[in-house]
């Protein structure tokens, strides 16, 4: 990648229908040392508020955010890009990344032989998403073709281009939609690699992918890390591995507040040259949450012989009966090989006896409740949902992430009675 200078230029780009042109424009801005903020149209006001609270809204997709002393961010930052993070701290964050760091992260993928064998890279995600930007940079590092796909094209798999041997990144929601049709499944089978991130891969979906022989690579990363920092080789996925593989060579993975060995869990930390410079808030660049120079992710995980297992969000962990429980792990245990269960979400409800009482929302036939109640008896008492709520509309958001606080509010405000099938829902047997 070219060296980048310093400039007082600050631009806001509302990503549009031609991401290839937008990417070329971004690269030219970087060459001038400019900082570019990229957002979706619906996020423009929020992005402006984070970078320049007093800025007036200007029509058009590209807007100068001021120069000289009026420019947001200090002058000595050099080139950069500001992207929205996934809101893992309960709100959207606008993260500043340097092109050198992103180039470093993109080049790390070339260390993997199975990545070097790919014939090209596809991107069905928009440019304002970190996983929409990074494939174009990885293609440059791999010296291979790159093509953007209109996300709407995934709804018409019979019209997708023949990209046998190519790699692409999907969130679980996109993967599941493609697998609803035979044409989508056949198209996926011809790819060389399917990176899946942004959210956990549901067990039912993982089983379907293995049955079809899909070259899935579950991975871990975020906007703050320059996207992917670990990934699972597709052959390991097909053999049944359920982790996120080993760290890529440009980063160091660790655990805070826990043990890095012996199967102990802790908050995942990431160190390396691709960590963001900070996050914008109210016109100021604020540092990330670092532990000994490593970014503290907010996700809980384990490291077993160098392989990363993601347990879920630290802020999703609940205290039930004096024990720390992880809703994502409970959901995975209950969903395994249960026909008809389309979605399951475990939430916490304040309880005088337990501290937090677990209750479960599910999508599928109400007749599943006896099977679910039988299955929870294999879990420790603190991990057993005490009530089951039938919820036909239960689904993650378009990024495949569960908006747990919103569903918790739905549960407490809807006034729905639990589905009962024998016994009291409040008993400790679950």
GIRA-V312816 format. One record per helix or strand of 3 or more residues. SS is the DSSP state (hx for helix, st for strand). FROM is the first residue (numbers start at 1). TO is the last residue. If there is no record, write none. Layout:
ss=SS from=FROM to=TO
ss=SS from=FROM to=TO
//
This chain:
ss=st from=10 to=14
ss=hx from=19 to=31
ss=st from=35 to=39
ss=hx from=41 to=51
ss=st from=62 to=64
ss=hx from=68 to=70
ss=hx from=75 to=77
ss=st from=80 to=84
ss=st from=94 to=97
ss=hx from=99 to=111
ss=hx from=113 to=116
ss=st from=120 to=123
ss=hx from=130 to=142
ss=st from=145 to=148
ss=hx from=151 to=155
ss=hx from=157 to=159
ss=st from=167 to=170
ss=hx from=172 to=178
ss=hx from=182 to=189
ss=st from=193 to=196
ss=hx from=203 to=212
ss=st from=216 to=222
ss=hx from=223 to=225
ss=st from=227 to=231
ss=hx from=234 to=238
ss=st from=251 to=256
ss=st from=265 to=272
ss=st from=278 to=281
ss=st from=284 to=286
ss=st from=294 to=304
ss=st from=307 to=313
ss=hx from=314 to=316
ss=st from=318 to=320
ss=st from=323 to=325
ss=hx from=327 to=335
ss=st from=343 to=351
ss=st from=355 to=363
ss=hx from=366 to=376
ss=hx from=381 to=383
ss=st from=388 to=390
ss=hx from=404 to=414
//
